Amino acid sequence: QVQIMESGGGLVQAGGSLRLSCAASGTIFSINAMAWYRQAPGKRRELVARILSSGSTNYDESVKGRLTISRNNAKDTVYLQMNSLKPEDTGAYYCNVQGRSKYGPLFDSWGQGIQVTVSS
């Protein structure tokens, strides 16, 4: 069983910054990828940023240069540093972790979502 704990969301004015954290715990053998997704009301969930076990990253074009994803492999934790925030960044942010459990099977776990609201 793998559990996801997210933190760091909140309300911020346009141009401000927030840092999201996501910690995975449980029967984890290895993590292949960690990512942040965003979903606004009435919209589909979209990928914001992803980081692979190799350290390779990819971002949605709308956040490049403003948001940075990083990880601490020893702590099974991923971070999303969000700078120069825009109202369009508002939404529920979900942490996604993919890997292999200690018992062999692959897992694909999601956090419950954390709200980020950017006011203008």
N, C-alpha and C positions, 0 to 999 in steps of 0.2 A: 504494500500500500504506500502511495506517495501523496504527501500533503503539500499544498502550496499556500504560503502566507505572503500577502501583499501589504505594503504600507507606503505612506508618503504623499498621498493625494491631498487635494484640498482646493481652495479658492484662491486665485491669484489674478492680479490685474495684467492686462496685455503688456508684454515686454518683460514680465517677471520670470522667475525660475522656480522649478520644483524638481525634486529628486525622488523617483519611485524605486522601491526595493522589492525584490521577490526572492524568498527563500524556500527551497525545496527540501523536504525531509522524508524519512521513511526508508524503505528497503531499496535504496538506490545503489546500483553497482557502477553505473556510468551515466553521464548526461551527454547527449549528442548535440542538442540545440536548446537554446532558451530564447524566448521572444516576447515582445509586447504587441498586443493587438488593441485597437480602439474601436468602439462602437457608439455612435450617436443615435438618439431616438429615431426610429424609422429608417435607419441605415444599416447596411450590412457590416459585419465585423471585418475590419481591414488590418493588414499587417503594418505596423509602424516601424519596428526594428527587430532584427534577429541576429544572434551571435552563435556561431558553431563552436564545437569543441576545439577546432583548430585556431580559433580566435578570429576567423573571418566574419565580417559583418555585412549586412545589407539593410538599407533603409528605404522607406517610401520617399519618393522625390519631394514631397511636400514638407518633409522634416529635415532633409539633409542640411547640414551646417548649423542646425539649431538643437537637435537632439542627439545624444550620444549614448550608445549601449555599451556596457562593460560587464565583466563578471569576476567573481572570486570562486575559482573552481574548488578550492579547499573547503569552502563553506556552502557550496551548491547554491550560490546566490547571484542574481543578476540585477543590475541597476539601469535605470534610464534617467540620465541627466537631461532635463528639459530647460532650455534657455530661450530667450526671446519669444516667449509664448504668445500665441495669437488666439483670438476667439474661436477660430476654426479648429483648434486643438482640443476643444471641449468634448468630453465624452467619458464613457466608462472604459477604463484601461484594464485589460486582462493579461495576466502572465501565463505563458504556455511553456511547458517543459517536456521535452522528449528524451527518452533514454532507455536504459535497460535495467531491470530490477535485479536484485541479488539472486532471485529465483529463476532468472532466465528470460522471462517474457519482456517484450518492449512495452513501454508505457507512454501515454500521451495525456498529461494532466494539465488542468486549467485552474487558475485562481477564480475566486468568486467575483472579481471585478472591484476596481477602486475608482472613485469619481474624481475627475479633474475638470474644474470649471475655470475658464479664463474670461474675465469680464473686460469690456471695452470702456 
